[in-house]
Amino acid sequence: MSDLKKEIFAKVEEYFEQNKATPGDKVTVGFPCFDHNEVNQALDSLLDVWISQGPKVKRFEEEFSKYVNMPHGIACNSGSSANLLALTALIQAGRISPGDEVIVPAATFTTVISPILQVGLVPVFVDVEMETYNICPKAIERAITDKTKLIMMVHSLGCSADMEGIMSISKKHKIPVLEDCCEAHGSSYKGKKVGSFGVLSTWSFFVAHNMTTGEGGMVLTDDDELEDILRSIREFGRLKKYEPGKPRFYYNDGHLKDYDERYVFTNIGYNLRMTDIAASLGIEQLKKLDSLNAIRGVHAMDYIYGLVDYENKFIKLPTIPKGTEHTFYGFPILIKEDAPFTRKELVNALESNGVETRAFMGGDLSVQPAYRDTECRTHEKMPNTVALRDRAFFIGCHPYLTRDHVDKVVATFKQFLSNYE
Ligand SMILES: Cc1ncc(COP(=O)(O)O)c(C=O)c1O
C-alpha cells in the first residue's frame, strides 16, 4: 500500500475517532453501525478505481457464503432483487413454471410476494405462528396442492423459523424451500445457520439490517446449475463461460462465428449487480456481525427484563424458540386483545418520546392494496396474521443504542402502562 494511501486511511480513522455518528437521543429502529474500517475499505476501491462489480464483490460473496456455510454466493443490489433472481433462476432452470403455486407467509415484507407475481407464479398465503411471527409448518402442509412447487419462507425479525418442521414437509412432499433471510443475518437453528437449509437463500444488506452495504443483497445456493443461471441473469443474461480478462472472440454456435463472448447472451437477464464500493462495506460488516448481534441480544434481554411485569397482562413479548440463536433485527411487541388501550395510543406515546416504531412489515399482505386484485390465493383463515396486522409493532434494538436508550424505552412503556393499572 502506498504511503499516501496509508496517510489517507489514518486520517479517516482520526476523523471517526472525533466524529462517531450516533442516533443521538432518538431510539431509532435501525442505524448503520460502521466506522473507519468500512470507509477505508470502500475508499480503497474508489482510489483503485474499481467502482462497479469487481474483486471486492467476489471476495464478499466468498466470505459471506462461507459464513453461512453454503457453497455459492451471488451478490446483487438488494434483498428484493435477490428474491427476483432466485425465483427467475428456478423458472429458467425448469424447476418451476409460470402458474405454479408458491406457499408464503401472509405476514411479511412486500418484496417476498411481488417477485412471485412478477415471474408469473401464484402466491398462496398461509398463517404464521403467534410466538415467532414465522410461517406455521402445519399451515404449510394444509395448503399444499398438486400445483405447489415451492415453499418460500421467511425468518422474521431475526427469529429462525421451525426448520425441522418445514424441512420434513419439504422432504415428504418433495417441494424445495427458498429461505428469505433478509431479516436474520447470523441467526441459527439447532447450531446450523439459517440460509443453509433450503436450496436457495436470499439476503438484504439494506441500511437498517443487522449488517449493511447501504443497499445490497445476495442469493446463496448449494446447487451448481442454479449458481450458473443466477450469475448469468444477474448480469444481462450473459454467457456463463465469460470471464473478464480472458481471450474473448471464441464463441461459435452455428449462428454466431468467433463472436465476442462478452456479448453472448444465453439467458433473459437483468442488471442487478452489486458495486465493489458496496461489497467493501459488506466485507468489513461481516467481520463484526457476530459481535454486533451479541449487543442486539443484550438489548433484547434488557427490554424483556424491563417489561416482564406487563407480559400477558397488556402485552406479549418476543420468545426465543429452544435451540435457536435469535439476532433481533427488531424487537416485536404484540398488544393483548383485551388491553384497555389501542396500538395507536401506545405507539403515539412512544413516538412522542423519541422511540421510533414500525408496523410488522406488511401486516397481512393478502389485504394490502397491491395484492387485492391479483392471482394470490389465501388457503384458509389466518387469525394470527390478522392479530399481528392489527396489534403488533416493533422497535429498534440495534448495537448503537445505549443503556440510556433502553432505559428510556422501558420508562416510556411504564409511564404509559401505569395509566391502566
Ligand atoms: C423479509 C424481507 N425480504 C425482502 C426484503 C427486501 O430487502 P431490500 O430492502 O434490500 O430490497 C426485506 C426488507 O427489509 C424483508 O424484510
The ligand as a Gaussian input file, in Angstrom:
#p B3LYP/6-31G(d) Opt

LIG

0 1
 C      -38.274000     -10.404000       4.625000
 C      -37.743000      -9.387000       3.662000
 N      -37.489000      -9.760000       2.384000
 C      -37.013000      -8.884000       1.480000
 C      -36.735000      -7.581000       1.827000
 C      -36.237000      -6.633000       0.781000
 O      -34.907000      -6.227000       1.003000
 P      -34.376000      -4.859000       0.338000
 O      -34.908000      -3.736000       1.157000
 O      -32.880000      -4.968000       0.439000
 O      -34.839000      -4.835000      -1.063000
 C      -36.980000      -7.143000       3.131000
 C      -36.689000      -5.751000       3.500000
 O      -36.359000      -5.402000       4.571000
 C      -37.501000      -8.067000       4.071000
 O      -37.785000      -7.690000       5.328000

